Amino acid sequence: MNETKEFQATEPRVIKEGILVGSKALENAPKIYGIPTGVEGLDELFFTVEQINGTLKKKPLGGIPAYSVFNLTGVNDTGKSLMAEQFAVKQASENEKVAFITVESPANFVITSLKNRAYAMGLEFEKFEDNIILIDAASHSALRENIPDLLATLAYAIKTYKIKFTVIDSVTGLFENKEMLARGVVRRLFNFMKKWYQTAIFVSQKRSGHEELTAEAAGGYAVGHIVDGTMVLAKEVIDSAFKAKLYKKPVGEIVRLFRIDGCRMAGHDSKVHYLDITESGIVKILNPVSEGG
């Protein structure tokens, strides 16, 4: 009797609502367009391909694809948080509402950093500061350690403030010391962003043993496979004559690098680029390494 019940409980069901013909799926497909990032040199690295008079032509997208979820990864001190902050400030300055989930630093420290980023970008932060809605998971363990609570809180904020953009800094902190759960956590976050039509940036931390320019981060390659695309930030110490010749820098200096590791929703530049962080803390994407320093 128990065996029969167990079989009935686990018997596969046909989920008919999960089957859609192409035309039905297209009815709910959003139009993809570019979202400016606030990072000089980055927006033009994405493009679409259109058919014009029977010929395929590349068309600049002008930013990351709308409704995309990007993983922004690198070791410490590569500019990840700076880039995420520039993105948030840029959208807020365009009168868009942005959710900024703080996982590493409390909200009052993060808002100060965002204010400094705005000033460095030549923007008056006071004119749009309330367009940034902070969710302080760093100070509230219930948000940091309980994903359902975090997502319920974010859903409430999205509905209340009409939020279109979400930044999580960092997603790594949501599965700290539990990296076996990383894929499940990121999958839930990714599905949530898609459900609520968010354009999102997930900052993730590389471990020191990871290769600098790979898409691997804490939680492994699987995390990068879930999201729509990954942007990798890296730094190289010039510690050999070979590197000095390659990067045209003297031994002892540091060179910063950037590349886009895949994007499902648009075409993208695949070269390794130089990256610069200015004295005021602004990240810029420069020319490809193949073109010289």
Salt bridges, closest charged atoms under 4 A:
GLU27 OE1 - LYS24 NZ 3.82
GLU40 OE1 - LYS284 NZ 3.78
GLU50 OE2 - LYS59 NZ 3.70
ASP77 OD2 - LYS235 NZ 3.38
ASP77 OD2 - ARG256 NH2 3.52
GLU85 OE1 - ARG117 NE 2.94
GLU94 OE2 - LYS90 NZ 3.18
GLU96 OE1 - LYS164 NZ 3.73
GLU124 OE2 - LYS127 NZ 3.32
GLU145 OE2 - ARG144 NH2 3.69
GLU179 OE2 - ARG207 NH2 2.51
GLU216 OE2 - HIS210 NE2 3.54
ASP228 OD2 - LYS194 NZ 2.67
ASP228 OD1 - ARG264 NH1 3.34
GLU236 OE1 - LYS243 NZ 2.87
ASP239 OD1 - LYS243 NZ 3.41
ASP261 OD2 - ARG259 NH2 2.57
ASP269 OD2 - LYS271 NZ 3.87
ASP269 OD1 - HIS273 NE2 2.96
